Amino acid sequence: MAQHGVYGNRMGRMKELKNKCSTCVLGQFCLPVGLSPADIGRVDSLVDKRIHLKKGDSLYRHGDPLSAVYSLRFGSLKTEHTLPDGRLQIIGFHLPGEMLGLDGIGDNQYQLNAIALEESEACVIDFHDLEGLAQQIPNLQQQFHRIMSRELTQDQRHLLSLGSLRAEERLAGFLINFSARLEARGYLNNEFTLRMSREEIGSYLGIKFETVSRMFSRFAESGLIQLKQRQVKLIDLDGLYELAGQVNPLHLNTVKTNC
């Protein structure tokens, strides 16, 4: 019994350590970036609660009062906006290390619904406590501003793509972006499962889901990807970059090295 108790205590300490911002492998995407070890320890005190979500569960919904911002620990979520006619417009898809709830800061209430696409877990960061600590730690405030700026820039780029790119360019860009985000988190970047439906992808890209399905089939027939239901394997990444009108960063790095 004593050994079991020691083992249980040890496992409890290991779990507590694993759950701290200071030891989280996703810290490079979240609030601890640029903070000293001492300041990261203070940020640890902000995160004392986590929310576990099953597929379809809401992290928060439009109109809920702003109480916290969230950092996704694992899984994936979508954010969506309800249009006046009742239709849902997908605003974004979120991966581990990304923050949610920033849409609630302006009016002190969330403007979107945040829904789990699969089993997920998010760290809860009390917003008022975060504001107070950010005033004491300038680097934390700067990092929070960088995160908000990054979200705004991404939204602007997405809006530009909706107004200027053809359907196949949008889908190719979506796959490239999704691949790069996975790679940055240490996952396979050329083979992954899309947890969102074709209809949700279409909503996000501003095209009909029938067009999304047709484009996926065309990409597969052209040898750009292999497709098995929601499992996608990128076969010709250069071809996807060319279709999206972008330059593969790997080639840019090669050019710089040769120069």
ZAMARGU-4260 file (C-alpha; in steps of 0.2 Angstrom, whole numbers, plus 5000, padded with zeros to 4 digits):
<rodrens>
0) 5000/5000/5000 | 5014/5012/5004 | 5023/5008/4988 | 5006/5012/4979 | 5005/5028/4988
5) 5022/5033/4984 | 5019/5029/4965 | 5003/5038/4965 | 5011/5054/4973 | 5026/5052/4960
10) 5013/5051/4946 | 5004/5066/4952 | 5019/5076/4953 | 5024/5071/4935 | 5007/5076/4929
15) 5008/5092/4938 | 5025/5096/4930 | 5019/5091/4913 | 5004/5103/4914 | 5015/5118/4918
20) 5018/5131/4905 | 5037/5131/4910 | 5038/5113/4904 | 5025/5112/4890 | 5032/5108/4873
25) 5020/5120/4865 | 5027/5135/4874 | 5035/5141/4859 | 5018/5146/4851 | 5010/5152/4867
30) 5012/5165/4881 | 5029/5160/4888 | 5039/5165/4872 | 5053/5178/4877 | 5050/5176/4896
35) 5063/5173/4909 | 5062/5157/4919 | 5056/5167/4934 | 5042/5175/4924 | 5037/5159/4916
40) 5034/5152/4934 | 5023/5167/4937 | 5013/5163/4921 | 5011/5145/4928 | 5000/5152/4941
45) 4988/5158/4929 | 4984/5141/4922 | 4977/5130/4935 | 4962/5123/4926 | 4959/5114/4910
50) 4944/5110/4900 | 4942/5093/4891 | 4931/5093/4876 | 4923/5079/4866 | 4920/5081/4848
55) 4906/5093/4846 | 4908/5101/4863 | 4908/5120/4864 | 4923/5129/4872 | 4913/5145/4872
60) 4898/5152/4862 | 4894/5168/4854 | 4887/5180/4867 | 4895/5172/4882 | 4903/5185/4893
65) 4922/5185/4892 | 4930/5176/4907 | 4946/5168/4900 | 4957/5165/4884 | 4962/5148/4880
70) 4977/5139/4874 | 4974/5123/4865 | 4984/5108/4872 | 4979/5094/4861 | 4966/5091/4848
75) 4958/5104/4836 | 4944/5116/4836 | 4934/5127/4823 | 4928/5144/4826 | 4912/5149/4818
80) 4900/5164/4816 | 4881/5163/4814 | 4875/5173/4800 | 4859/5183/4801 | 4850/5170/4790
85) 4855/5156/4802 | 4870/5149/4792 | 4886/5146/4800 | 4902/5153/4793 | 4918/5145/4798
90) 4931/5158/4803 | 4946/5147/4807 | 4953/5130/4812 | 4964/5129/4827 | 4979/5117/4832
95) 4988/5114/4848 | 4998/5129/4855 | 4986/5142/4847 | 4975/5154/4858 | 4956/5155/4857
100) 4944/5168/4865 | 4953/5183/4858 | 4937/5188/4849 | 4929/5192/4866 | 4941/5206/4871
105) 4934/5220/4861 | 4916/5219/4868 | 4919/5208/4884 | 4909/5194/4876 | 4914/5181/4863
110) 4909/5184/4845 | 4911/5167/4839 | 4907/5149/4843 | 4922/5138/4847 | 4918/5119/4844
115) 4929/5104/4846 | 4932/5094/4830 | 4939/5080/4840 | 4943/5075/4858 | 4953/5091/4864
120) 4959/5100/4879 | 4962/5118/4882 | 4971/5128/4896 | 4960/5141/4904 | 4969/5158/4907
125) 4958/5170/4917 | 4958/5185/4907 | 4958/5198/4921 | 4972/5189/4930 | 4982/5189/4913
130) 4979/5208/4911 | 4985/5211/4929 | 5001/5200/4927 | 5005/5208/4909 | 5005/5225/4917
135) 5019/5218/4929 | 5029/5209/4915 | 5031/5219/4900 | 5038/5205/4890 | 5022/5195/4893
140) 5011/5210/4887 | 5022/5211/4872 | 5020/5193/4868 | 5001/5194/4870 | 5001/5208/4858
145) 5011/5198/4846 | 4999/5184/4847 | 4984/5196/4843 | 4993/5204/4829 | 4997/5187/4822
150) 4979/5182/4822 | 4974/5199/4814 | 4987/5197/4800 | 4981/5179/4797 | 4963/5185/4796
155) 4968/5198/4784 | 4978/5187/4772 | 4963/5175/4772 | 4951/5188/4767 | 4963/5194/4753
160) 4964/5176/4747 | 4944/5175/4746 | 4944/5190/4735 | 4958/5187/4723 | 4961/5168/4722
165) 4952/5154/4712 | 4945/5139/4721 | 4959/5128/4717 | 4972/5141/4723 | 4963/5143/4739
170) 4962/5124/4742 | 4980/5122/4738 | 4985/5136/4749 | 4974/5128/4763 | 4984/5112/4762
175) 5001/5121/4762 | 4996/5131/4777 | 4989/5116/4787 | 5005/5106/4782 | 5017/5120/4788
180) 5007/5122/4805 | 5008/5103/4808 | 5027/5103/4804 | 5030/5118/4816 | 5023/5107/4830
185) 5033/5092/4826 | 5020/5082/4817 | 5021/5074/4800 | 5019/5088/4787 | 5015/5077/4772
190) 5002/5065/4778 | 4988/5070/4790 | 4970/5068/4794 | 4958/5083/4791 | 4946/5083/4806
195) 4935/5095/4797 | 4922/5090/4784 | 4922/5095/4766 | 4907/5107/4770 | 4917/5116/4784
200) 4932/5118/4772 | 4921/5125/4759 | 4914/5137/4772 | 4931/5143/4777 | 4937/5145/4759
205) 4921/5153/4753 | 4917/5139/4740 | 4904/5126/4739 | 4907/5109/4747 | 4904/5101/4730
210) 4918/5111/4723 | 4929/5106/4737 | 4926/5088/4734 | 4929/5090/4715 | 4945/5099/4718
215) 4951/5086/4730 | 4948/5073/4717 | 4956/5083/4703 | 4972/5085/4715 | 4972/5067/4717
220) 4970/5063/4698 | 4984/5075/4695 | 4996/5067/4707 | 4997/5081/4719 | 4990/5071/4733
225) 4983/5054/4738 | 4966/5054/4746 | 4957/5041/4757 | 4942/5049/4765 | 4949/5062/4777
230) 4967/5055/4776 | 4978/5066/4765 | 4995/5063/4759 | 5004/5077/4750 | 5014/5069/4735
235) 5019/5084/4725 | 5022/5099/4737 | 5031/5109/4724 | 5016/5107/4713 | 5004/5113/4727
240) 5015/5128/4729 | 5015/5132/4711 | 4996/5130/4710 | 4993/5141/4725 | 5005/5154/4717
245) 5017/5153/4731 | 5036/5149/4732 | 5041/5134/4743 | 5052/5141/4757 | 5064/5126/4755
250) 5069/5133/4738 | 5071/5150/4745 | 5083/5143/4758 | 5093/5134/4745 | 5095/5150/4735
255) 5101/5159/4750 | 5113/5145/4754 | 5120/5145/4736 | 5122/5163/4736
</rodrens>
